[in-house]
Amino acid sequence: MRLSLILLLALTLVTGTLFALWPELDLMGAALFHSPDGFAGDGPLLKALRATLFYLPAIIMSAVAALWIAARLGAPVPARLRPRGRSIAFLALTLALGPGLLVNVMLKDHWHRPRPVQVKEFGGPLEFRPWNRLDGGCAKNCSFVSGETSGAFWLVAPASLAPPPLRLPAIAVALGVGALTGGLRVAFGGHFLSDAIMSGLLTLLLIVLLRRFILGPDRQGLRDSDPPL
């Protein structure tokens, strides 16, 4: 757990520094998906995929909560699928504080960074701003950081509660979903590359911290030996 925290902090620092020193990397990344007709990712199939990924965190959270409620009411929920109260608290808090409070309340509405579709380089009316500048022309629901990417990377939280044989594969899948979601947001012109990467890193940092605080360093959220709380 401590190694994960150190690694995530280092990656966040390196990523922030890299895109602050060379902000043109963000413009180059967005330009890969832009043509005179607009951003290339804006197609029906990708829109359907985006919608599916958008609702996935809510579906997972609802499913785990439903299992917990069913177990509390005495339904025959298999022990391996029986969440503890601490698991529900961990998942609810990481979802509320990560994609909810940190990303959509504290950052997106106060950072003022224009989205790729809003900047002059891609046909918009606003001046481009690096991620580390707060004087952009966007008023609300701005580019830094990506809310959908944060929600997708939140899936690492429930994946980390899977039984030990399935935990690493589940975390790998969750990370893949997060990366795919971030890539789609860049392809759609909704976010710069740094918005997506920093969103994922900040969300993972919060998950690691709250997992240690709520579940403890050696505790799991789903265990055969634990009765439902």
N, C-alpha and C positions, 0 to 999 in steps of 0.2 A: 504493500500500500504506500509506504513512504517512498519507494523507488518510483512508483507511478506518479506520485505528486511532484517529485523533483523533475522527472522527465517532462511532465506537462508544463510545469513552470518554465523550464528551459526552452521548450518548443514555442511557448507563447511569447517569451522575450525575444527569441531569435526571429520569429515571424513578424512581430511588431516592428522590430528594428529594421528588418529587411525591406518591408513595404514602406516604412517611413523614409529610409534613405534612398530607395529607388521606387518612387510611386508610379513611374511609368510601367512597372510590371503589371499593375492593375489595368492600365489602359491597353496594354498588349494582350492580356488575358481576355478582356471583353471584346477586343477587336477580332479575335479568332471566330466569334459567333455573329459578327455584324457585317451586313452588306448594305448597299444602297436601299434595299427593300426593308431593312430593319434587322432585328435580331433573329437568327436562323432557328433558334430553339422554339419559337412560337408556332407550334404545329398541333393538330388535334390529338395525335397519339401521345406526344409529350405532355400536353395539357391533361390528358386522362391519367397519365402516370404521376404527374405532379399532384393532382387531386387525391389520388390513392395514398401517396406518401404523406400528404398533408393531414389526413384523418387517422393515419396509423397510430400515432401516439395516443390519441383519445380512445381508440378502439382497444389498445393494449391495456391502458389504465382502467378502462371500464371492465374489461374481462377479468383482470386480477381482483378488482374490487368486488365483482360479482361472485367470484370464487370464495373470497373471504366472508362475504355476507351469507352465502349458502352454507359454508361450514359453520358459521355462528348459529345458524338456524337449524343445524342438525342434519343437513343434507349429506348424502354419502359421497363426499369429495375425497378422492384418493389422497393419501398422506403426502405423496410427492408433489401434489398440486395444491396443497393447503397452505396459503400464505399466513404469516403471522401478522399481528398488529404492527410490529416494527417495520415489516416489509411495506405495508400500506402507507405508514407514515413516511418512510424513506422515498417511496415512489411519488407520493403526493407532494412532498416538500420539494423534491428536485424538479418536478414538473412546474410547480407554482413559482419557485424562486429562480429557476433557470430561464426557460423559454418565456415564462410569464413576467416576473418582476424585473430581473436583470436585463433581459433582452428587449422586451416590448415596452416596458415602462421607463426604465432608467436610461437605456442607450438609444433606441431607435427614435424616440421623440425629443431627444436633447442633444444629439450629436451633430445634426444638421448636414450630414454628408449627402450630396445628391446621388441618386441612383445612376447607373450607366445610361439608361434611356433618357435621363434628364440633362446630361452634360452636352456641351457644344460639340465635343469630339464625335458624338454619335447622333447629332441632329437635334439635341435638346436646347433649352434656353439658359442653362445654368453653367457656372464655371466648375470644372473638376476640382475636387479637394482630396488630398491624401487622407488616409484613415485617422491620422494623428492631429488633424486640424478641425476645430469645432466652428469655424466661421463660414460654413457652406450656406447655400441659398435654399436648401430644403427646410420647410417649416415643421413638418410632422411626418411620422412613419417613414423615416429616412433609411439610408442604405446600410449604415453601420449599427448593429451587425445584422445577420440574417436570422429572422425569426423562425422560418421554416427549417433552416439548417439546424438551428438549435433544437427544435422539436424532434428532428430526426436523430440527432446524436443523443438525445435523451433516452432513446431506446437501449443504450448501453446500460442504463440503470436496471430495468427489468431483466436484461440479459445477464447481468452480474449476479442475479438471484437464482439462476437456473442451477439444477443439480450439477455437481462437479464434472461428470462425464460430458455434459452438454454446455458447460459454461463458456469455455473458450470458443467453440464454434458459434454459439449464440452471440457473443461479443463481437466476433469477426463479422457476422452478418449485420449486426447493428451498425458497426463502423462503416460497412459498405453502403448501407442505406443512407447514412449521414453524408458520406462522400458523394453519392449519387444525387441526393437532394441539393447539396451545395453546388454541384456541377450544373444541375438544371437551372438553378437560380441565376447563375452566371450566364448560361446559354440564353435565358429569357431576357437578359438585360436588367434583371431586377436587383442584382448585387454584383459588386466587384469580388475578385478572387480573395482579397484580404478579408472582406466581410464574412465570407463563408468559412475560411480557415479559422479566423479568430472566434467566430461563433461556436464552432465545434470545440475548440480548445477551452474556451471559457466554460462551456457546458460540462465538458468532461472534468475540469477542475472542480466544479461545484459538486458533481456526482461523487468524486473521490473523497472530498472533504466531508460531505454529509453521510456517506456510507460509513466512514470511520466514526463519526460522531454518533450516529443513530444505531448502527448495527454493531459497532465495535470492530477491532482489528481482525478478529478471527471468527466472527459470527456470519452466518448465512441467513438469507431471508426465507428460503424454502428448504426444509430438512425433514427427513422421514421421522426423526426422533422428537420433533417439536410438535406439541399439540397446538391447535388454533387458539389465538388469544381473543 
